[in-house]
Amino acid sequence: MNKTTRTLFDKLRSPDGDARYRTFLHVLEETDKRVDWAYEVWDQLVEGLHDGDNHQRAIAAQVLANLAKSDPQNRMAKAFPALLKLTRDEKFVTARHCLQSLWKVGAAGVRQRESEVV
């Protein structure tokens, strides 16, 4: 993983909520277009869907949904059930953020729309 990407994703775990939010907005902006580093952070984001911190779960869900357009290997097919499960998260705000991002998976392409939901 390149240094810039590593730094951004480290800042997403910052205890400083303002710094974390600014970084989150920057990452969302970067991932509004296709990126070549999606798989460098993919597994970290999938793991983040199960994080004990609801903020981290919400961040992981939203960034992962944004990265669907950068997924030529169709890894989303395996990650989608965990994303869908997060729409029923114990924290309403986390569930809502995930739900509001799911459309990006379908908009990314035919293969993502055809992913099986378990």
C-alpha positions in Angstrom: 0.0 0.0 0.0 1.4 3.4 -0.9 2.2 5.8 1.9 -0.6 8.3 1.2 -3.3 5.6 1.2 -1.9 4.1 4.4 -1.8 7.5 6.1 -5.4 8.2 5.1 -6.7 4.8 6.4 -4.7 5.2 9.6 -6.4 8.6 10.1 -9.8 7.0 9.7 -9.1 5.2 13.0 -8.1 8.5 14.8 -9.6 9.1 18.2 -10.0 12.7 17.2 -13.5 12.7 15.8 -13.0 15.9 13.8 -9.8 14.7 12.1 -11.5 11.3 11.4 -14.5 13.0 9.8 -12.4 15.2 7.6 -10.4 12.2 6.5 -13.5 10.2 5.9 -14.9 13.0 3.6 -11.6 13.1 1.7 -11.7 9.3 1.3 -15.3 9.4 0.0 -14.3 12.1 -2.4 -11.4 10.0 -3.7 -13.5 6.9 -4.1 -16.2 8.7 -6.0 -14.2 7.7 -9.0 -12.4 4.5 -9.7 -9.2 4.0 -7.9 -6.4 1.5 -8.4 -5.7 0.9 -4.7 -9.1 -0.6 -3.8 -7.7 -4.0 -3.1 -5.0 -2.6 -0.9 -7.6 -1.6 1.7 -10.4 -4.1 0.8 -9.8 -6.7 3.4 -9.3 -4.0 6.1 -12.7 -2.6 5.2 -14.5 -5.9 5.2 -13.0 -6.6 8.7 -14.2 -3.1 9.7 -17.8 -4.2 9.1 -17.4 -6.2 12.3 -15.5 -3.7 14.3 -16.6 -3.1 17.9 -16.8 0.6 17.3 -20.0 1.6 15.4 -18.2 4.6 13.8 -15.7 2.2 12.3 -18.5 -0.1 11.0 -20.2 2.8 9.3 -17.0 4.1 7.8 -16.1 0.7 6.5 -19.6 0.2 5.0 -19.7 3.5 3.2 -16.1 3.3 1.8 -16.6 -0.3 0.7 -19.8 0.6 -1.1 -17.9 3.5 -2.8 -15.2 1.1 -3.9 -17.7 -1.2 -5.7 -16.9 0.6 -8.9 -13.2 -0.2 -8.4 -13.9 -4.0 -8.1 -13.1 -5.8 -11.4 -12.5 -9.0 -9.5 -16.1 -8.9 -8.1 -15.0 -9.3 -4.5 -18.2 -7.4 -3.6 -20.1 -10.7 -4.2 -18.5 -12.1 -1.0 -18.6 -8.9 1.0 -22.2 -8.0 0.2 -23.9 -10.3 2.7 -21.9 -8.6 5.5 -22.9 -5.1 4.2 -26.5 -6.2 4.0 -26.4 -7.5 7.5 -25.1 -4.1 8.7 -28.3 -2.5 7.6 -29.8 -4.1 10.8 -27.0 -3.0 13.0 -27.7 -2.5 16.7 -26.9 1.2 16.3 -29.6 2.9 14.2 -27.2 5.5 12.7 -24.8 2.8 11.6 -27.5 0.8 9.9 -28.8 4.0 8.2 -25.4 5.0 6.9 -24.9 1.5 5.4 -28.4 1.4 3.9 -27.9 4.8 2.3 -24.7 3.6 0.7 -25.9 0.3 -0.8 -27.3 1.8 -4.0 -23.7 2.4 -5.0 -23.0 -1.3 -5.2 -25.9 -1.8 -7.7 -24.9 1.3 -9.6 -21.3 0.0 -10.0 -22.2 -2.6 -12.6 -24.1 -5.7 -13.7 -21.9 -8.2 -11.8 -22.5 -6.4 -8.5 -26.2 -6.3 -9.1 -26.2 -10.0 -9.8 -24.4 -10.8 -6.6 -26.3 -13.4 -4.6 -27.8 -12.2 -1.3 -27.7 -14.9 1.3 
